[in-house]
Amino acid sequence: MNDTYLELITVRLRAEEVNRRAQLLGPRLSERRDRPEARLRDPVTVRFAVAGDACELTRLAELDSASRPADPLLIGERSGQPVAALSLANGAIIANPFVATADVVALLRLRARQLRGEPGRRGRRRRLTMVPWRALRHSDL
């Protein structure tokens, strides 16, 4: 047999398998889409942890398979639900592994740097020097 013919049969079989899976999973995926889950566009809040956050912090630590970080803590919330926490004492982080939290963790690290008074990554901006308009004439080039 021809190799091209075998490839064509393989592609058709794969397409049929994908179509069968889509028919099986389609209703399940539409149900998941309708759930009120936190989306990446939802507002993020960064705040200090208070005594009432102990249960949520313990839950986050258990989800992350880590111990609870040392106080004081910053908490990152998405849609009012804590999804990550950062220790200001040692920089340890816990986060919910089942939710997208990379952006929240980045905000927590940024806020921790601000609170410590550290300069940003870029440092100080360089000042632009003004060039007289006459210096930009083509005849001078």
DOMIKOL-981316 format. One record per residue (C-alpha): residue in three letters; residue number from 1; x, y, z. Coordinates in Angstrom, 1 decimal. Layout:
N
<node><lovex>ALA</lovex><fiza>NUM</fiza><c1>X</c1><c2>Y</c2><c3>Z</c3></node>
...
//
This chain:
141
<node><lovex>MET</lovex><fiza>1</fiza><c1>0.0</c1><c2>0.0</c2><c3>0.0</c3></node>
<node><lovex>ASN</lovex><fiza>2</fiza><c1>0.9</c1><c2>3.6</c2><c3>-0.5</c3></node>
<node><lovex>ASP</lovex><fiza>3</fiza><c1>2.2</c1><c2>5.6</c2><c3>2.6</c3></node>
<node><lovex>THR</lovex><fiza>4</fiza><c1>0.0</c1><c2>8.5</c2><c3>1.7</c3></node>
<node><lovex>TYR</lovex><fiza>5</fiza><c1>-3.0</c1><c2>6.2</c2><c3>1.7</c3></node>
<node><lovex>LEU</lovex><fiza>6</fiza><c1>-2.1</c1><c2>4.9</c2><c3>5.2</c3></node>
<node><lovex>GLU</lovex><fiza>7</fiza><c1>-1.6</c1><c2>8.5</c2><c3>6.5</c3></node>
<node><lovex>LEU</lovex><fiza>8</fiza><c1>-5.1</c1><c2>9.4</c2><c3>5.1</c3></node>
<node><lovex>ILE</lovex><fiza>9</fiza><c1>-6.7</c1><c2>6.5</c2><c3>6.9</c3></node>
<node><lovex>THR</lovex><fiza>10</fiza><c1>-4.9</c1><c2>7.4</c2><c3>10.1</c3></node>
<node><lovex>VAL</lovex><fiza>11</fiza><c1>-6.1</c1><c2>11.0</c2><c3>9.9</c3></node>
<node><lovex>ARG</lovex><fiza>12</fiza><c1>-9.7</c1><c2>9.9</c2><c3>9.3</c3></node>
<node><lovex>LEU</lovex><fiza>13</fiza><c1>-9.7</c1><c2>7.5</c2><c3>12.2</c3></node>
<node><lovex>ARG</lovex><fiza>14</fiza><c1>-8.2</c1><c2>10.3</c2><c3>14.5</c3></node>
<node><lovex>ALA</lovex><fiza>15</fiza><c1>-10.9</c1><c2>12.7</c2><c3>13.3</c3></node>
<node><lovex>GLU</lovex><fiza>16</fiza><c1>-13.6</c1><c2>10.2</c2><c3>14.1</c3></node>
<node><lovex>GLU</lovex><fiza>17</fiza><c1>-12.2</c1><c2>9.7</c2><c3>17.6</c3></node>
<node><lovex>VAL</lovex><fiza>18</fiza><c1>-12.0</c1><c2>13.4</c2><c3>18.2</c3></node>
<node><lovex>ASN</lovex><fiza>19</fiza><c1>-15.6</c1><c2>13.8</c2><c3>17.0</c3></node>
<node><lovex>ARG</lovex><fiza>20</fiza><c1>-16.8</c1><c2>11.0</c2><c3>19.4</c3></node>
<node><lovex>ARG</lovex><fiza>21</fiza><c1>-15.0</c1><c2>12.6</c2><c3>22.3</c3></node>
<node><lovex>ALA</lovex><fiza>22</fiza><c1>-16.5</c1><c2>16.0</c2><c3>21.5</c3></node>
<node><lovex>GLN</lovex><fiza>23</fiza><c1>-20.0</c1><c2>14.6</c2><c3>21.5</c3></node>
<node><lovex>LEU</lovex><fiza>24</fiza><c1>-19.4</c1><c2>13.0</c2><c3>24.9</c3></node>
<node><lovex>LEU</lovex><fiza>25</fiza><c1>-17.6</c1><c2>15.9</c2><c3>26.5</c3></node>
<node><lovex>GLY</lovex><fiza>26</fiza><c1>-19.6</c1><c2>18.7</c2><c3>24.9</c3></node>
<node><lovex>PRO</lovex><fiza>27</fiza><c1>-22.5</c1><c2>18.8</c2><c3>27.4</c3></node>
<node><lovex>ARG</lovex><fiza>28</fiza><c1>-20.0</c1><c2>18.6</c2><c3>30.3</c3></node>
<node><lovex>LEU</lovex><fiza>29</fiza><c1>-17.9</c1><c2>21.4</c2><c3>29.0</c3></node>
<node><lovex>SER</lovex><fiza>30</fiza><c1>-20.9</c1><c2>23.7</c2><c3>28.6</c3></node>
<node><lovex>GLU</lovex><fiza>31</fiza><c1>-21.9</c1><c2>22.9</c2><c3>32.2</c3></node>
<node><lovex>ARG</lovex><fiza>32</fiza><c1>-18.4</c1><c2>24.0</c2><c3>33.4</c3></node>
<node><lovex>ARG</lovex><fiza>33</fiza><c1>-18.6</c1><c2>27.2</c2><c3>31.4</c3></node>
<node><lovex>ASP</lovex><fiza>34</fiza><c1>-21.8</c1><c2>28.2</c2><c3>33.2</c3></node>
<node><lovex>ARG</lovex><fiza>35</fiza><c1>-20.3</c1><c2>27.9</c2><c3>36.7</c3></node>
<node><lovex>PRO</lovex><fiza>36</fiza><c1>-19.6</c1><c2>31.1</c2><c3>38.6</c3></node>
<node><lovex>GLU</lovex><fiza>37</fiza><c1>-15.8</c1><c2>30.7</c2><c3>38.8</c3></node>
<node><lovex>ALA</lovex><fiza>38</fiza><c1>-13.3</c1><c2>33.4</c2><c3>39.1</c3></node>
<node><lovex>ARG</lovex><fiza>39</fiza><c1>-12.1</c1><c2>34.7</c2><c3>35.8</c3></node>
<node><lovex>LEU</lovex><fiza>40</fiza><c1>-8.8</c1><c2>36.4</c2><c3>35.1</c3></node>
<node><lovex>ARG</lovex><fiza>41</fiza><c1>-10.6</c1><c2>39.7</c2><c3>34.4</c3></node>
<node><lovex>ASP</lovex><fiza>42</fiza><c1>-12.2</c1><c2>39.7</c2><c3>37.9</c3></node>
<node><lovex>PRO</lovex><fiza>43</fiza><c1>-10.8</c1><c2>42.3</c2><c3>40.3</c3></node>
<node><lovex>VAL</lovex><fiza>44</fiza><c1>-7.8</c1><c2>41.5</c2><c3>42.5</c3></node>
<node><lovex>THR</lovex><fiza>45</fiza><c1>-7.4</c1><c2>42.9</c2><c3>46.0</c3></node>
<node><lovex>VAL</lovex><fiza>46</fiza><c1>-4.1</c1><c2>42.9</c2><c3>47.9</c3></node>
<node><lovex>ARG</lovex><fiza>47</fiza><c1>-4.5</c1><c2>43.4</c2><c3>51.7</c3></node>
<node><lovex>PHE</lovex><fiza>48</fiza><c1>-2.9</c1><c2>42.6</c2><c3>55.0</c3></node>
<node><lovex>ALA</lovex><fiza>49</fiza><c1>-4.1</c1><c2>39.4</c2><c3>56.7</c3></node>
<node><lovex>VAL</lovex><fiza>50</fiza><c1>-6.2</c1><c2>39.8</c2><c3>59.9</c3></node>
<node><lovex>ALA</lovex><fiza>51</fiza><c1>-7.1</c1><c2>37.3</c2><c3>62.6</c3></node>
<node><lovex>GLY</lovex><fiza>52</fiza><c1>-10.3</c1><c2>36.3</c2><c3>60.8</c3></node>
<node><lovex>ASP</lovex><fiza>53</fiza><c1>-8.3</c1><c2>35.0</c2><c3>57.8</c3></node>
<node><lovex>ALA</lovex><fiza>54</fiza><c1>-6.8</c1><c2>32.1</c2><c3>59.8</c3></node>
<node><lovex>CYS</lovex><fiza>55</fiza><c1>-9.2</c1><c2>29.5</c2><c3>58.4</c3></node>
<node><lovex>GLU</lovex><fiza>56</fiza><c1>-8.7</c1><c2>30.6</c2><c3>54.8</c3></node>
<node><lovex>LEU</lovex><fiza>57</fiza><c1>-4.9</c1><c2>30.7</c2><c3>55.2</c3></node>
<node><lovex>THR</lovex><fiza>58</fiza><c1>-4.9</c1><c2>27.2</c2><c3>56.6</c3></node>
<node><lovex>ARG</lovex><fiza>59</fiza><c1>-7.1</c1><c2>26.0</c2><c3>53.7</c3></node>
<node><lovex>LEU</lovex><fiza>60</fiza><c1>-4.7</c1><c2>27.7</c2><c3>51.2</c3></node>
<node><lovex>ALA</lovex><fiza>61</fiza><c1>-1.7</c1><c2>26.1</c2><c3>52.8</c3></node>
<node><lovex>GLU</lovex><fiza>62</fiza><c1>-3.3</c1><c2>22.7</c2><c3>52.7</c3></node>
<node><lovex>LEU</lovex><fiza>63</fiza><c1>-4.3</c1><c2>23.1</c2><c3>49.0</c3></node>
<node><lovex>ASP</lovex><fiza>64</fiza><c1>-0.7</c1><c2>24.1</c2><c3>48.3</c3></node>
<node><lovex>SER</lovex><fiza>65</fiza><c1>0.7</c1><c2>21.2</c2><c3>50.4</c3></node>
<node><lovex>ALA</lovex><fiza>66</fiza><c1>2.8</c1><c2>23.7</c2><c3>52.4</c3></node>
<node><lovex>SER</lovex><fiza>67</fiza><c1>2.9</c1><c2>25.0</c2><c3>55.9</c3></node>
<node><lovex>ARG</lovex><fiza>68</fiza><c1>1.3</c1><c2>28.3</c2><c3>56.7</c3></node>
<node><lovex>PRO</lovex><fiza>69</fiza><c1>3.8</c1><c2>31.2</c2><c3>56.2</c3></node>
<node><lovex>ALA</lovex><fiza>70</fiza><c1>5.0</c1><c2>33.3</c2><c3>59.1</c3></node>
<node><lovex>ASP</lovex><fiza>71</fiza><c1>3.1</c1><c2>36.5</c2><c3>60.0</c3></node>
<node><lovex>PRO</lovex><fiza>72</fiza><c1>2.7</c1><c2>39.3</c2><c3>58.9</c3></node>
<node><lovex>LEU</lovex><fiza>73</fiza><c1>1.0</c1><c2>38.2</c2><c3>55.6</c3></node>
<node><lovex>LEU</lovex><fiza>74</fiza><c1>-0.3</c1><c2>39.9</c2><c3>52.5</c3></node>
<node><lovex>ILE</lovex><fiza>75</fiza><c1>-3.4</c1><c2>38.2</c2><c3>51.0</c3></node>
<node><lovex>GLY</lovex><fiza>76</fiza><c1>-4.3</c1><c2>38.3</c2><c3>47.3</c3></node>
<node><lovex>GLU</lovex><fiza>77</fiza><c1>-8.0</c1><c2>37.9</c2><c3>46.6</c3></node>
<node><lovex>ARG</lovex><fiza>78</fiza><c1>-9.8</c1><c2>37.4</c2><c3>43.3</c3></node>
<node><lovex>SER</lovex><fiza>79</fiza><c1>-13.5</c1><c2>38.2</c2><c3>43.4</c3></node>
<node><lovex>GLY</lovex><fiza>80</fiza><c1>-13.4</c1><c2>38.3</c2><c3>47.2</c3></node>
<node><lovex>GLN</lovex><fiza>81</fiza><c1>-11.9</c1><c2>34.8</c2><c3>47.6</c3></node>
<node><lovex>PRO</lovex><fiza>82</fiza><c1>-8.3</c1><c2>34.4</c2><c3>48.9</c3></node>
<node><lovex>VAL</lovex><fiza>83</fiza><c1>-6.2</c1><c2>32.7</c2><c3>46.2</c3></node>
<node><lovex>ALA</lovex><fiza>84</fiza><c1>-2.6</c1><c2>33.5</c2><c3>47.4</c3></node>
<node><lovex>ALA</lovex><fiza>85</fiza><c1>-0.7</c1><c2>34.8</c2><c3>50.4</c3></node>
<node><lovex>LEU</lovex><fiza>86</fiza><c1>2.9</c1><c2>36.1</c2><c3>50.9</c3></node>
<node><lovex>SER</lovex><fiza>87</fiza><c1>4.8</c1><c2>36.3</c2><c3>54.1</c3></node>
<node><lovex>LEU</lovex><fiza>88</fiza><c1>6.5</c1><c2>39.7</c2><c3>54.7</c3></node>
<node><lovex>ALA</lovex><fiza>89</fiza><c1>8.8</c1><c2>38.1</c2><c3>57.2</c3></node>
<node><lovex>ASN</lovex><fiza>90</fiza><c1>10.5</c1><c2>35.6</c2><c3>54.9</c3></node>
<node><lovex>GLY</lovex><fiza>91</fiza><c1>8.9</c1><c2>35.9</c2><c3>51.4</c3></node>
<node><lovex>ALA</lovex><fiza>92</fiza><c1>7.2</c1><c2>32.5</c2><c3>51.5</c3></node>
<node><lovex>ILE</lovex><fiza>93</fiza><c1>4.2</c1><c2>32.1</c2><c3>49.3</c3></node>
<node><lovex>ILE</lovex><fiza>94</fiza><c1>1.2</c1><c2>29.9</c2><c3>49.3</c3></node>
<node><lovex>ALA</lovex><fiza>95</fiza><c1>-1.3</c1><c2>29.8</c2><c3>46.5</c3></node>
<node><lovex>ASN</lovex><fiza>96</fiza><c1>-4.3</c1><c2>27.8</c2><c3>45.3</c3></node>
<node><lovex>PRO</lovex><fiza>97</fiza><c1>-3.0</c1><c2>25.4</c2><c3>42.7</c3></node>
<node><lovex>PHE</lovex><fiza>98</fiza><c1>-6.4</c1><c2>25.0</c2><c3>41.1</c3></node>
<node><lovex>VAL</lovex><fiza>99</fiza><c1>-6.8</c1><c2>28.6</c2><c3>40.2</c3></node>
<node><lovex>ALA</lovex><fiza>100</fiza><c1>-4.7</c1><c2>30.9</c2><c3>37.9</c3></node>
<node><lovex>THR</lovex><fiza>101</fiza><c1>-2.6</c1><c2>32.8</c2><c3>40.5</c3></node>
<node><lovex>ALA</lovex><fiza>102</fiza><c1>0.6</c1><c2>33.9</c2><c3>38.7</c3></node>
<node><lovex>ASP</lovex><fiza>103</fiza><c1>-0.7</c1><c2>37.5</c2><c3>38.3</c3></node>
<node><lovex>VAL</lovex><fiza>104</fiza><c1>-1.9</c1><c2>37.7</c2><c3>41.9</c3></node>
<node><lovex>VAL</lovex><fiza>105</fiza><c1>1.5</c1><c2>36.4</c2><c3>43.2</c3></node>
<node><lovex>ALA</lovex><fiza>106</fiza><c1>3.3</c1><c2>39.0</c2><c3>41.0</c3></node>
<node><lovex>LEU</lovex><fiza>107</fiza><c1>1.1</c1><c2>41.7</c2><c3>42.6</c3></node>
<node><lovex>LEU</lovex><fiza>108</fiza><c1>1.9</c1><c2>40.4</c2><c3>46.1</c3></node>
<node><lovex>ARG</lovex><fiza>109</fiza><c1>5.6</c1><c2>40.5</c2><c3>45.4</c3></node>
<node><lovex>LEU</lovex><fiza>110</fiza><c1>5.4</c1><c2>44.0</c2><c3>44.0</c3></node>
<node><lovex>ARG</lovex><fiza>111</fiza><c1>3.5</c1><c2>45.2</c2><c3>47.0</c3></node>
<node><lovex>ALA</lovex><fiza>112</fiza><c1>6.0</c1><c2>43.6</c2><c3>49.4</c3></node>
<node><lovex>ARG</lovex><fiza>113</fiza><c1>8.8</c1><c2>45.4</c2><c3>47.6</c3></node>
<node><lovex>GLN</lovex><fiza>114</fiza><c1>7.0</c1><c2>48.7</c2><c3>47.9</c3></node>
<node><lovex>LEU</lovex><fiza>115</fiza><c1>6.4</c1><c2>48.1</c2><c3>51.6</c3></node>
<node><lovex>ARG</lovex><fiza>116</fiza><c1>10.1</c1><c2>47.3</c2><c3>52.2</c3></node>
<node><lovex>GLY</lovex><fiza>117</fiza><c1>11.0</c1><c2>50.5</c2><c3>50.3</c3></node>
<node><lovex>GLU</lovex><fiza>118</fiza><c1>13.0</c1><c2>48.6</c2><c3>47.6</c3></node>
<node><lovex>PRO</lovex><fiza>119</fiza><c1>13.4</c1><c2>50.3</c2><c3>44.3</c3></node>
<node><lovex>GLY</lovex><fiza>120</fiza><c1>11.7</c1><c2>48.8</c2><c3>41.3</c3></node>
<node><lovex>ARG</lovex><fiza>121</fiza><c1>13.5</c1><c2>46.6</c2><c3>38.8</c3></node>
<node><lovex>ARG</lovex><fiza>122</fiza><c1>14.1</c1><c2>49.5</c2><c3>36.4</c3></node>
<node><lovex>GLY</lovex><fiza>123</fiza><c1>15.6</c1><c2>51.8</c2><c3>39.0</c3></node>
<node><lovex>ARG</lovex><fiza>124</fiza><c1>15.5</c1><c2>55.5</c2><c3>38.4</c3></node>
<node><lovex>ARG</lovex><fiza>125</fiza><c1>14.3</c1><c2>56.7</c2><c3>35.0</c3></node>
<node><lovex>ARG</lovex><fiza>126</fiza><c1>16.8</c1><c2>58.6</c2><c3>33.0</c3></node>
<node><lovex>ARG</lovex><fiza>127</fiza><c1>15.9</c1><c2>62.1</c2><c3>32.1</c3></node>
<node><lovex>LEU</lovex><fiza>128</fiza><c1>15.5</c1><c2>63.0</c2><c3>28.5</c3></node>
<node><lovex>THR</lovex><fiza>129</fiza><c1>17.6</c1><c2>65.9</c2><c3>27.4</c3></node>
<node><lovex>MET</lovex><fiza>130</fiza><c1>16.0</c1><c2>68.5</c2><c3>25.2</c3></node>
<node><lovex>VAL</lovex><fiza>131</fiza><c1>17.6</c1><c2>69.0</c2><c3>21.8</c3></node>
<node><lovex>PRO</lovex><fiza>132</fiza><c1>17.1</c1><c2>72.4</c2><c3>20.1</c3></node>
<node><lovex>TRP</lovex><fiza>133</fiza><c1>15.0</c1><c2>72.3</c2><c3>17.0</c3></node>
<node><lovex>ARG</lovex><fiza>134</fiza><c1>17.7</c1><c2>73.9</c2><c3>15.0</c3></node>
<node><lovex>ALA</lovex><fiza>135</fiza><c1>20.0</c1><c2>70.9</c2><c3>15.7</c3></node>
<node><lovex>LEU</lovex><fiza>136</fiza><c1>17.6</c1><c2>68.6</c2><c3>14.0</c3></node>
<node><lovex>ARG</lovex><fiza>137</fiza><c1>17.9</c1><c2>70.2</c2><c3>10.6</c3></node>
<node><lovex>HIS</lovex><fiza>138</fiza><c1>18.8</c1><c2>67.9</c2><c3>7.7</c3></node>
<node><lovex>SER</lovex><fiza>139</fiza><c1>21.6</c1><c2>70.1</c2><c3>6.5</c3></node>
<node><lovex>ASP</lovex><fiza>140</fiza><c1>23.5</c1><c2>69.6</c2><c3>9.8</c3></node>
<node><lovex>LEU</lovex><fiza>141</fiza><c1>23.4</c1><c2>65.8</c2><c3>9.5</c3></node>
//
